[in-house]
């Protein structure tokens, strides 16, 4: 059943005004208004086909197949497109609430909350209300949209750079 047919069924044919991006922390932005933007050709060169599909075309990986599904290492995750810190490793809450933008997603005839990188707008995944305590939130994030930086490598890089800041994560051309 298409999203239109489902909406028509639920609304009994009456006009319905959808309120896009109605979340308190969500914002509506087009790809052109993100702080960081990249030409499509550059992204196609930098990213694997799966990474491009997920981040630019709002695709998804099959469940439990992502590169980081079983990752237990301490560290942080970064956007594969712009290397911005995306606010994990905890998948039931964000480390930094400004790292990820939340927007309403009405695709496929249902309401979900899409998570995107707050710097470049890359699609990361979705947020659901069926997670563990204390937040009862579950961030279902595609490994293809992330690079992982182990805690030990992050501190070594900061020391090597004289504490000047964090270097970008590993190569963007990793096959996921």
Buried (B, 14 or more C-beta within 10 A) or exposed (E): EEEEEEBBEEEEEEEEEEEEBEEEEBEEBEEEEBEBBBEEEEBEEBBBEBBBBBBBEBBBBEEEEBBBEEBEEEBBBBBBBBBBBBBBBEBBBBBEEEBBBBBBBEEEBEEBBBBBBBBBBBBBBBBEEEBEEEEEBBBBBBBBBBBBBBEEBBEEBBEEEEEEEBBEBBEBEBEB
